[in-house]
Amino acid sequence: MSEGTVSLPWIVIRQDDNGNRYRVGRYATRAEAQKIADSLDDRGHDQLYWVECIGQNGDGARN
């Protein structure tokens, strides 16, 4: 990582009741991403929210 570059490896994913998935946002820490996912999940809608870490090759690992 070069100087001045911010790493945002944690993403929040949303899945709606039709099975469509969307990236909600990218975050620097797992705790930050989980806080966002939890706050969205607390709204009580049918959508699912979870946190994934994007690896060096761009693959996500669900957490």
Residue pairs with C-beta under 8 A, 6 or more apart in sequence:
1 7
6 28
7 28
8 26
8 27
8 28
9 26
9 28
9 53
9 54
9 55
10 26
10 27
10 28
10 29
10 30
10 32
10 33
10 51
10 52
10 53
10 54
11 23
11 24
11 25
11 26
11 27
11 33
11 51
11 52
11 53
11 54
11 60
12 23
12 24
12 25
12 27
12 33
12 36
12 37
12 40
12 49
12 50
12 51
13 21
13 22
13 23
13 24
13 49
13 50
13 51
13 52
13 60
14 21
14 22
14 23
14 24
14 40
14 47
14 48
14 49
15 21
15 22
15 47
15 48
15 49
16 22
16 46
16 47
17 46
17 47
24 36
24 37
24 40
24 49
25 33
25 36
26 54
27 33
27 36
30 51
30 53
30 63
33 51
34 51
37 49
37 50
37 51
38 49
40 47
40 49
41 47
41 48
41 49
50 62
50 63
51 62
51 63
52 60
52 61
52 62
52 63
53 60
53 61
53 63
54 60
55 61
